[in-house]
Amino acid sequence: MLDVSALRVAYGESEVLHGLGFSVRPNEIVAILGRNGMGKTTLMKALMGIVPARSGRISVGEAEVTGLESYERVARGIAYVPQGRMIFSTMTVEENIETGLAVSGRRRVPEDIYELFPVLLDMKQRRGGNLSGGQQQQLAIARALATDPKVLLLDEPTEGIQPSIIRDMGRALKRIRDERGLSIFVSEQVLSFALDIADRVLVIENGEIVHEDARAAVDEAKIASFLSV
Ligand SMILES: Nc1ncnc2c1ncn2[C@@H]1O[C@H](COP(=O)(O)OP(=O)(O)OP(=O)(O)O)[C@@H](O)[C@H]1O
């Protein structure tokens, strides 16, 4: 569903992603692990069209999106939950989710979004800025789902979030995969979370994918060695 090949991205003269490639199938969660500064956020931004690709190809299903603007990629089925969540703090929970609806052509927030994140139903009229970090993360995922995507990108969703909410989020992401058949691509530094949710794990180091394992045959010690400083 999401196919990336030979992707190169640079900031000015400094190349950060050196021709990397991978795919995420429908109904699959792929986690990309890597230490700070290895290029995870840059990769997410390049997939979303926030930073331009120098070369390479990104496609969603049959549609190539490489040269498209971010909003055009959203229309082709990519949704993005950025690092730090970036919800609208002065808007209510419901209004935040509604900002995703324009893309899907729906008028009301589908009930199944609140089923995935019941806490958001209880807090529908609260301002986004008054939610806890974990609740804001759930809101950011809910808003992304309101666009009815085929591919969901999440950049370090566990960052700064307490363990019980991380478990809830893991359960919700697996439900989203199973019930909606989405392709989910998530960047992480927390190995336990990646192993809990992912069907496949990639490791990024200095802008290249240096290791890949199916979850069923994961070499945990090897992956941990990439993550230790
Ligand atoms: N706007 C920018 N201009 C120049 N260099 C940048 C810019 N953003 C990131 N970089 C550099 O690109 C490299 C990859 O950064 P990136 O943020 O993608 O890493 P990351 O793996 O997501 O790390 P983190 O976990 O800290 O978010 C780093 O060397 C970083 O300094």
The ligand as an ORCA input file, in Angstrom:
! r2SCAN-3c Opt
* xyz 0 1
  N      15.491     21.680      9.298
  C      16.688     21.073      9.319
  N      17.765     21.636      8.755
  C      18.972     21.006      8.767
  N      19.196     19.806      9.311
  C      18.157     19.191      9.886
  C      16.854     19.779      9.943
  N      16.018     18.914     10.575
  C      16.785     17.850     10.917
  N      18.061     18.002     10.501
  C      19.157     17.033     10.677
  O      18.786     15.832     10.044
  C      19.207     14.700     10.804
  C      18.013     13.805     11.075
  O      17.088     14.474     11.943
  P      15.644     13.898     12.285
  O      14.928     14.933     13.091
  O      15.002     13.412     11.070
  O      16.029     12.664     13.209
  P      15.126     11.775     14.144
  O      15.629     10.381     13.951
  O      13.695     12.021     13.890
  O      15.488     12.273     15.580
  P      14.515     12.663     16.794
  O      14.220     11.367     17.446
  O      15.391     13.555     17.612
  O      13.324     13.357     16.231
  C      19.880     15.256     12.063
  O      21.250     15.249     11.838
  C      19.349     16.660     12.139
  O      20.287     17.505     12.759
*
